[in-house]
Amino acid sequence: MEFRKRPSISWDMLGGRPFRLWRYKELIPIPDDVQIISLGEGGTPLTKLVKSLDQLGLREAYAKFEGVNSTGSFKDRGMTVAMTMAKYLKVPLVACASTGNTSASMTAYASRAGIKPLIVLPKGRVARGKLSQAILHGARIILIEGGFDNALRVILEVSRRGIVYPLNSINPWRIEGQKTIAYEIIDEIGDPDWIVVPVGNAGNITAIWKGLVELKRFGLIDELPRLAGVQTAGAAPLVRAFKMGLEEPLPVENPETIATAIGIGRPVHGSRALRAVRGSKGIFLEVSDEEILEAQRILARYEGLGVEPASAASIAGLKKLREEGIVDRDEKVIAIATGHALKDPDTALLHETTSYEAKDIREALTLIQRLTSA
Ligand SMILES: Cc1ncc(COP(=O)(O)O)c(C=O)c1O
């Protein structure tokens, strides 16, 4: 594969450190004299699924585990590039609306860059791990009623008035960073048949498609993989539009799902995502919250991968695509596992467990003896 051999910037240019995502700097159209704001994002594992393959009905599948990025989600890829540009442009204040992960990422990178962060979050709909990250990094936080879509409207308005520099995925630098997921996948295992992506605001799937199309244009891949965009039954504006042959998302008022990261009713990149999925001869499909929890359990207990609910949606979607015969048993599939399980401890705690209580060491030992001799 030629791609891996492409000349890349030397580590020396970046202070001698292995900036994993930044090895693709030549393919990210930023000025040469930027000071890169990085927390070591990218270079995430493409974990081959082994013990869950039977349940998924596949022979070869991988999870691209984005949960190991520095703040625990794929958002760090776009954020390193966008924050680098924010610093370059000398903006004093960055802001975003978020279902949680963008704000966790933005606040960390803002701290690194020395820029003040402001975030607008949907009240009561942000998983605790993500909220705690934003608090830890010192963001000013506005909690708004009415879900993510309202939060984004606020950010769009204050950006239009020039009050803040927006770091939602409407910022094109975010997409430039996020497209590197596609580069890494192709670099590592050549072109897969399918890439399955959980979809909320649709920035990620749009970015992945951009990355793939660029690689094809450069002659680095022959075939474009098919994209499957997965939404949840309670927040499926793109699935509905896809089925009806529409070019714009069909908005959902009050989206509800356990996968709060993708509980979005009016995806900003909706029409681009519809074009991307259709262009790839792919599909949009929805899964239920129960299917998401089941997929989260499978990944955690059969593969050792702890992912948050939105990420498990890609595995739930993959399972469904196989059951419906859309993906073939022999096809090579990548599921994007977008965020870490620690992001949403409350959902992780919903899974069934066996736990016992012991008053003291003696009681604990007796208990273990009884349990292991059974
Ligand atoms: C864990 C996780 N998965 C998936 C998504 C959806 O990504 P996008 O909004 O780019 O479609 C998000 C967005 O916040 C997320 O945090």
The ligand as a Gaussian input file, in Angstrom:
#p B3LYP/6-31G(d) Opt

LIG

0 1
 C      -19.921000       9.445000      20.944000
 C      -20.522000      10.097000      19.751000
 N      -20.867000       9.329000      18.719000
 C      -21.413000       9.861000      17.619000
 C      -21.666000      11.206000      17.520000
 C      -22.283000      11.741000      16.280000
 O      -21.372000      12.470000      15.505000
 P      -21.927000      13.543000      14.505000
 O      -22.671000      14.551000      15.316000
 O      -20.725000      14.096000      13.858000
 O      -22.821000      12.813000      13.581000
 C      -21.325000      12.053000      18.576000
 C      -21.594000      13.479000      18.522000
 O      -21.608000      14.171000      19.507000
 C      -20.727000      11.480000      19.720000
 O      -20.382000      12.233000      20.770000

